[in-house]
Amino acid sequence: MVSGLINANPIIYEKKERRTRTSLTALQDEYAAEPIDQQEIFDHIRDIKDPEHPYSLEELKVITEEAVEVDDQRNYVRITFTPTVEHCSMATIIGLCLRVKLMRSLPSRYKVDIRVAPGSHATEAAGKTFLLFSLPVDQVVLLQLMHLYLLLKLFTEAFSIDLRLTT
């Protein structure tokens, strides 16, 4: 296996079967706003790849459909994710990936709250919190940072470049 990973041998779970969505609203009025539900949100985020592994967040059970909460009337979505290990250094990146995906997928009226499951990460035990998820963040800056991260990751993988600093 690859060395230097936080969780070199994660447990891989089966993906849930995709369900087809039916919408009566689209047949009635093409301009009507369709309600957004738990299944739709989960479908948007289930295939996001883990930053360390070639598996999706669903395959690693970092996210589950049950951990998605939607209040369509109040335009509110909450995702609670569970890192694979309690000392996961990629938890912030995972949270950012979830937020950016939903920012791109949902109408701008939605407030998205990303949380780490209680008791699943060491920072919680140390009395620290992921302020990044609760602070109001300029969406343009956030998107630019995520694009930069993803481009750098793709570039280094495509050309087998090691960016670790050495002296």
Steps between C-alpha positions, in 0.01 A plus 500: 500500500602864471715620790460828682119491505306587812283191451695266270242218511148645521193280516313511168120469508257426218333793333124525535299443188397823331128565509322676220335826587151585386369851480140595443581871523693495174196360321266757650700824472845525346572824693402371843778448753546131570544401862845378598517195722752280681543262206582781257763650730655156559509436125697824456770410753520120500761477222746756639838327520693480823813723488724207598341202329343413164170424675191716534389646831202265483722192456700603808179581693627850562154611391170315513154591383383499863757771584336743257236732643288723276245763590372612161256750654783681681757448219735317735726197446720334763757233419662312787800298389713246683874485423643148464740558791474739795831672418413555131693801370280510189178582686521868406558417132207257504279768654609749235433252220149438635432873533626587151306217337178615666570867424523404133198271507242682711320829444679785677216545751609186689712521812732202519635383835782243496584325827724225627305230684525536878773280647652416161797737492783578742458878472164470671655312793765771527233768527571637153248553223511528126436873479527478124159336483315751713654831394342692214743446213523699181383242247720629219815467712393154616442385142837637392678317782324174415580539129864564585513194725335275239718627215815451705389149595420408138826650372716320754324168436512536120873573494600294805646804672590492869441844652628416846759747620845355560813661636 
